[in-house]
Amino acid sequence: MLAKFDTFIFDLGSVLVYLDRRGCIDAFLSLGIRDAESLIGQSGQNGVFGDLELGLISEQDFYEKVREITGASITDEQIAYAWNKMILDTPLRLLELILKLRSRGKQVFMLSNVNPIHIRTVIESHFRQIPGKDIDSYFDRTFLSHEMHLKKPDAAIFERVKTESGINPQTAVFFDDNADNVASAKECGFNAVQILSPDEMADLLEKELGKH
């Protein structure tokens, strides 16, 4: 199935990284954000969290707005800690499989609705698991919502990926946990597969790479 593709595009959350939405919501509830449940979504964020994900506000603005919402004297570090409760782990074998993809001449991209706090945490604690490796070891390029000021499933973000990377979407495959994002990618000419966990992603890559 995958051998025919020359470009692999991965979402981050729930595809490469396990997430804990409940733990994150509980952490913000403890800080005084009573509507944390509605603001912190399964695949995208709302309110001040959504603004950060779209790059409409800076990280420092985010901290200030969270303090305004809570009316509490909480520090930047407390807010970042609560927000990072969303992030769990990335299986080491998945990272090794992505390296194997690149060693076989495949282009590998990340396309994620993400914010600067989470991507920094993931870079530091996930993509440096293998000594001497960093995020650039795994991806030819990252397309991140807060840098692009666009979010999936907006078709415009997929069109930007096509334009800026120069890839042929017909020979590219996109993996995402969200059905709407998968459908939008297909409408823009990409092959797309819904993946619901990093271990499912690793199993698929392991099965396909072992064939060739």
Buried (B, 14 or more C-beta within 10 A) or exposed (E): EBEEBBBBBBBBBBBBBBBEBEBBBBBBBEBBBEEBBEBBBEBBBEBBBBBBBBBEBEBEEBBBBBBEBBEEEBEBEBBBEBBBBBBEEBBEBBBBBBBBBBEEEBBBBBBBBBBBBBBBBBBEBBBBEEEEBEBEBBBBBBBBBBEBEBBBBBEBBBBBBBEEBEBEBEEBBBBBBBEEBBBBBBEBBBBBBBBEBBBBBBBBBBEBBEEE
